[in-house]
Amino acid sequence: MLVELKRDIRLLSDSVKAPVAQRFFKTGKGQYGEGDIFLGLVVPKQRTLAKKYRALEFKGIESLLHSSIHEYRLIALFILIDQYKRNDEKKKFFDFYIKNIKYINNWDLVDLSAPNILGDYLLNKNKKILLKLVKSNNLWERRIAIISTYTFIRHNQFNETLKLARKLLKDDHDLIHKAVGWMLREVGNKDQKVEKSFLNKYYQVMPRTMLRYAIEKFNKKQRSFYMKK
């Protein structure tokens, strides 16, 4: 099945779109996506392939995840999420995810998978692993930690998001600033009082990008207030 999937991926690849994706996902030397290889396969086609090969075994999924080809890793995660949702043995998927976490190493891979597997699994469980991830030297593990809380937010659970956001206030990476701001905005979409309470304590020390993302849905007067440090 793995051989057939790789064949189909190659057949649908696009040499014109590939370099565009390479630039968009910052794959140049010294950039966050350095070394990532793109075949130019658009996401809807990747989803279609993931559905076609949804029965792929863990060994095959792991093989795809370990590839330097971005589409292989994204399709692997689409399949993993689908299997997670249809399977009652959630822990084995959680364990598999953690075992292979270093291969979930670009922002789209993180944003797709973290809430749907890690966040969902931890929803009503001990979340101490997120505190470990948020302290990691690895950019993607920190982003996984905060983005996982999107699932909690959807269930009106905000404490973990706010706790991790506080720990990331001094993070030096723009992709973390954007992720934290996004999650704070989602908290505000559920309960703006909770978000404002957080902002009132920390807006003066928040990175500007984080703050701009967090207040994006506020009215002009509110945005002006928070942007005046």
C-alpha positions in Angstrom: 0.0 0.0 0.0 2.9 2.4 0.8 4.5 1.9 -2.6 1.2 2.6 -4.3 0.6 5.8 -2.3 4.1 7.1 -3.1 3.4 6.4 -6.8 0.2 8.3 -6.7 1.9 11.2 -4.9 4.5 11.4 -7.6 1.9 11.3 -10.4 0.1 14.3 -8.9 3.2 16.3 -8.2 3.6 19.7 -9.9 7.0 21.0 -10.8 5.6 24.5 -11.2 4.0 24.7 -7.8 6.8 23.0 -6.0 9.2 26.0 -6.0 6.4 28.3 -4.9 5.8 26.1 -1.9 9.5 25.9 -1.1 9.6 29.7 -0.9 6.3 30.0 1.1 7.4 27.5 3.7 10.8 29.1 4.1 13.0 26.2 3.2 16.1 28.2 2.4 19.4 27.9 4.4 18.9 29.2 7.9 15.1 29.5 7.6 12.7 27.6 9.8 11.8 25.1 7.1 15.4 24.5 5.9 15.7 21.1 4.2 12.0 20.6 3.6 11.3 19.3 0.1 8.1 20.0 -1.8 6.6 18.2 -4.8 3.9 20.8 -5.5 0.9 18.6 -4.5 -2.0 20.8 -3.5 -3.7 20.0 -0.1 -7.1 18.9 -1.5 -5.4 16.2 -3.5 -3.4 15.2 -0.5 -6.6 14.8 1.5 -8.0 12.7 -1.3 -5.0 10.4 -1.2 -5.1 10.2 2.6 -8.8 9.0 2.3 -7.9 6.5 -0.4 -5.1 5.0 1.8 -6.7 5.5 5.1 -6.0 1.9 6.1 -2.2 2.4 5.9 -0.5 0.7 8.9 1.6 2.5 11.5 4.8 1.3 9.9 3.8 3.0 6.6 2.7 6.1 8.3 6.0 6.3 10.2 7.9 5.8 7.0 6.2 8.8 5.4 6.7 10.9 8.5 10.4 10.2 8.5 10.7 11.5 4.9 12.1 14.9 4.0 9.3 15.3 1.5 6.7 17.6 3.0 3.7 16.1 1.2 4.6 12.6 2.6 4.5 13.9 6.1 1.3 15.9 5.7 -0.5 12.9 4.1 0.8 10.7 6.9 -0.8 13.1 9.4 -4.1 13.2 7.5 -4.2 9.4 7.7 -3.2 9.4 11.4 -5.9 11.9 12.3 -8.5 9.9 10.4 -7.5 6.7 12.1 -7.4 8.4 15.5 -11.0 9.6 15.1 -12.3 6.2 14.0 -10.4 4.1 16.7 -11.3 3.7 20.3 -7.7 3.0 21.3 -6.7 6.7 21.4 -3.6 6.2 23.6 -1.7 4.3 20.9 -2.1 7.2 18.5 -1.0 9.7 21.2 2.1 7.6 21.9 2.8 7.3 18.2 2.5 11.1 17.9 4.9 11.8 20.7 7.3 9.1 19.5 7.5 10.9 16.1 7.1 14.5 17.2 10.4 15.6 15.8 9.1 14.9 12.3 6.1 17.3 12.8 8.3 20.1 11.9 6.6 22.8 9.9 3.7 25.1 10.9 1.0 23.5 8.8 1.9 20.0 10.1 1.7 21.3 13.6 -1.5 23.3 13.2 -3.3 20.4 11.5 -2.3 17.7 13.9 -1.7 19.1 17.4 -5.4 20.0 18.2 -6.8 16.9 16.5 -4.6 14.3 18.3 -2.6 15.8 21.2 -5.3 18.3 22.2 -8.1 15.9 21.8 -6.4 13.1 23.7 -5.4 15.4 26.6 -8.8 17.2 26.9 -9.8 15.6 30.1 -6.5 14.2 31.2 -3.3 15.4 32.9 -1.7 18.0 30.6 1.8 18.1 32.2 3.4 17.0 28.9 2.5 20.4 27.4 4.5 22.1 30.1 7.5 20.0 29.0 7.0 20.8 25.3 6.5 24.5 25.9 10.0 24.6 27.5 11.6 22.8 24.6 14.5 24.3 22.6 12.7 23.0 19.6 10.4 25.6 17.9 7.9 23.1 16.7 7.5 21.4 20.1 6.7 24.8 21.6 4.2 25.5 18.9 2.6 22.1 19.3 2.1 22.8 23.0 0.2 26.1 22.5 -1.7 25.0 19.4 -2.9 21.8 21.1 -4.9 24.0 23.5 -7.2 25.0 20.6 -9.2 21.9 21.4 -9.5 23.0 25.0 -10.7 26.4 24.0 -13.4 24.9 21.8 -14.6 23.2 25.0 -14.5 26.5 27.0 -11.4 25.4 28.9 -9.0 28.4 28.9 -6.6 27.8 31.8 -4.0 25.8 29.9 -3.9 28.2 27.0 -3.3 31.2 29.4 -0.7 29.2 31.4 1.3 28.4 28.3 0.9 31.8 26.8 2.5 33.3 30.0 5.4 31.0 29.6 5.9 32.1 25.9 5.7 35.8 26.4 9.5 36.1 26.1 9.8 33.6 23.3 12.0 35.0 20.5 10.4 33.3 17.4 7.8 35.0 15.3 6.0 31.7 14.7 5.4 31.4 18.4 4.3 35.0 18.7 1.7 34.3 16.0 0.6 31.0 17.5 0.1 32.5 21.0 -1.7 35.6 19.6 -4.0 33.3 17.6 -4.9 31.2 20.6 -5.6 34.2 22.7 -7.8 35.5 20.0 -9.7 32.2 20.0 -10.1 32.5 23.8 -11.6 36.0 23.2 -14.0 34.6 20.6 -15.4 32.4 23.3 -15.1 34.8 26.2 -13.6 38.3 25.6 -13.6 39.1 29.3 -11.1 36.3 29.9 -8.9 37.4 27.0 -9.0 41.1 28.2 -8.1 40.0 31.7 -5.0 38.4 30.4 -4.1 41.3 28.1 -4.6 43.9 30.8 -1.8 42.1 32.8 0.6 41.4 30.0 -0.1 43.6 26.9 2.8 46.0 27.8 5.4 43.1 27.7 3.9 41.1 24.8 5.7 40.9 21.5 4.0 43.2 19.0 3.1 40.4 16.6 1.6 38.4 19.4 -0.5 41.4 20.6 -1.7 42.3 17.1 -2.9 38.7 16.5 -4.6 38.6 19.9 -6.6 41.8 19.3 -7.4 41.3 15.7 -11.2 41.0 16.4 -11.4 44.0 18.7 -12.9 47.2 17.6 -10.7 50.1 16.5 -10.8 51.9 19.9 -9.9 48.7 21.8 -7.0 47.9 19.4 -5.6 51.5 19.7 -5.7 51.2 23.5 -3.7 47.9 23.6 -1.2 49.0 20.9 -0.2 52.1 22.9 2.5 50.7 25.2 
